[in-house]
Amino acid sequence: MKNKGVFDAVRSMVKKIPQGKVSTYGNVAQALGIVNPRVIGWALKGNQDKSIPCHRVVQKGGTLSPGFSLDGWEEQRRRLEQDGLLFDGRQIRN
């Protein structure tokens, strides 16, 4: 699969993550048969399409990525708090 096809598949999968829920880079990669979870981050980097809730993809264990491409982990946390999630620093509580 070429990058565009992979990136389209990632974005399509991420659109299915419901409000109030998250998935990990690894889980999205596994669901798509992608070996390297970093591909998921590359596909979401700089996403400007508001229909793709890229903020709902986190590191394993529910930790926010310091490299979240839309203004860092603080912005990712703000968006997830709007979705109803609670935090201790960069760690999701619920």
Secondary structure as UniProt FT lines:
FT   HELIX           3..14
FT   TURN            15..16
FT   TURN            19..20
FT   STRAND          23..24
FT   HELIX           25..32
FT   HELIX           38..44
FT   TURN            45..46
FT   TURN            50..51
FT   HELIX           54..56
FT   STRAND          57..59
FT   HELIX           60..62
FT   TURN            66..67
FT   TURN            69..71
FT   HELIX           72..82
FT   TURN            83..84
FT   STRAND          87..88
FT   TURN            89..90
FT   STRAND          91..92
//
